[in-house]
Amino acid sequence: MGLEKRGFCGSWPNYRTPCTSSEGRLCDIFQDLRLLNESFWSVGFELRELSPGTLSLVQIPEAHCCSGKAKEKEAAKILHCLLTHHRCIVSVDLNDELLKRHQQMISGALRKCVSLRKLKLCMPGYATKASLRIVSRLPQFSQVQEVVLCGVPVDRRSAQGLSTFLADTRSLTTFNMADLYIGNENATVIMQGLKQNATITTLSVNTDLMCRKLSEGCSMLSGYLRVNKTLRTLSVKSSFRNSLSDLDVITGPLCHNTTLSELNLIGMNLDLCNYGLITGMLGKNQTLKRFHMVDCFHDDYSIDTNPGVRAFRDGSSPFHMWLVALAENEALEELTLDLSWIEPDDCDPLFKALARHASLRKVTIHNIGDNCVARSCRAIRDTGVRERFLVAKHHVSEDSVVELPECRELSSVGVDYSNSERECELLNNALLLLATCNHVKSVSIRMREASFKGSVSSLIVAYINNTTALRELDLSFIHQACTAFEPKQALLQALSNNKTIRRLSIDGTSFDEAETEMLTNMMLSSRTLRDVSLPNDYHSVLSLTRMLSTEISKNLSLLRIDVGPFDARCVGDKFAIADVARRNATLVMRAAHFVTGTRHKFCAAAAERVQLSPGLVMKVQELESIDEEEAVSRIKRSLKDIVSLDDFMRLAGVVKDTVSCHRRDDGQKQLSDLNFDCLLHIRQYLNLDDILNSK
């Protein structure tokens, strides 16, 4: 389906009307979201309801399709009207494509939008007039509470504007420049503004600000962290994956900081010197509640290049450093650790120390070596507080796969023998063992497509057919040219039979017409799948999107659907699929907020529609930080609030408190006289959405 002049369906939304949103009432423009998104989709954006009753313009890279000057102008004009007419718009993502010809118009609208709370700028990484101007004009957006800068180039003028904004703002609470790469002199200018800021509570930066070449910038960052009293969460991201960072720029001042409650280190290459700095800081800081090492890894090869490492080599190790830190620290409640350095003999004492810590309630473990995974799992069980520990995804090797049944603490595993000449034999062994492991909830299998035959394909199909524990499945095939492949109908039939998988990803293969039809039917009929990612294959995408788009609107479970690469021939079909996923995600979000206490009619109506769907259960878990069982219990309790006549009519806005009817002269029963069974029968045909809103 091609693009029409006025969008995919030829209609035109009325977006110039004033905003009608109020407490518990959606703005009238929510009725036109599909039409509005037809315009935004063409330039890579989408309006979404991320919190009840509010709208956010978010960037959707996979949506970018038929952009041109006319489409960009149309989207810019709609955005201008929404920002100037609608207080329900609270968040906007922008990129250079949308700004380059309409920067002045959009900037003016952003300045006037009193409801705007978040602004995210995603730029190409090289300087353009539009990107530099929008940054330099940040001081004009005095109402914004959150700013995210991704790849935004910074020159002297824009750095000065950003510095002024940071120094003068009275509303900004969250500032993210983790993906902002700054030159030496501009970093100093920005830090001058940051030091004067008294409002930011959540800050994300990268290691560019910690480079010793920027001596003045480093000194200013350290000084800011030492004396700041407003910052509560700090995230530091490595700019380059293989670079060692000067962590003492932040660990030194944090030894004395008494207000920071969360520190996140992301993508760090850590040597012994850095482990010493981290653990030393944790031993001294008695106010930090949460410390997370995300996607970090241990560097054991910097002995000759880092004098600090040589100083630590005399009997020191990360193991001993962590034991000392855990003994001295009395404040940590959450901890995420990289254990790629751990040795088998370290497992028992380390996990005992973690379990003995008085305040620790949640410990997440990453990167346990093959030689330590079984010992670590046994050590966790022996602590007696197994519920405190979570072991992240573990890639099982040829040696460690035999220990999988014993390692009941592993819930997510990866299997990849694609580089081995014994791939089929090793896959057979792994799959046979996986079938006995009900503790494994997430599995990723990477294999050569040519190996998907015989016993391997049979075991994969049998595992999917029989498992009742699996929640997430990733199948990644390595395609090899000039190789014949067995049909995949058995695999697709097994996926159709399975009733527990919630997230499915298949990559590196293609499907013929019959297989595509099976795949489509599986997605349409499933009531458990919430996230599907399908092959990046041009041969399958046309027929798949065509089949899906005609019936997908009946599905209420799918929240995310990635159906392969862009193809101009199926733009309309892909939009129809994405719009259903957006609708479903909105229903789940509203329903989850109803469960957690938001008693708006449109939230209760959403809860009626999605009931106990896997997506709702997971969203409630996310909002309330509870387990699956507790989330299901809360959903059931909240749904009881819609059952009684009084509750139903009150949520529908028909009555303020209770239903009462004047007695009839003929003595006939009134609505309020109906018993519970009669009411339940009527409610089979009457939903909250059937009750019209009062004008």
Protein Blocks (a to p, Z undefined) as FASTA:
>chain_A
ZZdfkojnopacdfkbccfbdehiacfklmmmmmmmmmmmmnopacddfbghiacddddf
klpmbgcfklmmmmmmmmmmmmmmmmkbmbdcddfklmmmmmmmmmmmmmmmmkbmbdcd
ddehiacfklmmmmmmmmmmmmbmbdcdehiacdfklmmmmmmmmmmpckbmbdcfklcc
cdfklmmmmmmmmmmpckbfbdcddfklmgfklmmlmmmmmmmmmmpckbmbdcdddfbl
kbccdfklmmmmmmmpckbfbdcdehiacdfklmmmmmmmmmmmckbfbdcdehiacdfk
lmmmmmklmmmmnopafklmmmmmmmmpckbfbdcddfklbcfklmmmmmmmmmmpmklm
bdcdehiafklmmmmmmmmmmnopmmlpccddddddfklmmmmmmmmmbmbdcddfklbf
klmmmmmmmmmmmmmmmkbmbdcddddfklngcjllmmmmmmmmmpckbmbdcdddddde
hiacddfklmmmmmmmpckbfbdcdehiacdfklmmmmmmmmmmpckbmbdcddddfklm
mmmmmmmmmmmmmpckbmbdcebjadfklmmmmmmmmmmmmmmmmmmmmmmmmmnopacf
klmmmmmmnmmafklmmmmmmmnopafklmmmmmmmmmmmmmpmmlmmmmnomamkbccd
dddfklpacfklpcfklmmmmmmmocfklpccdZZ
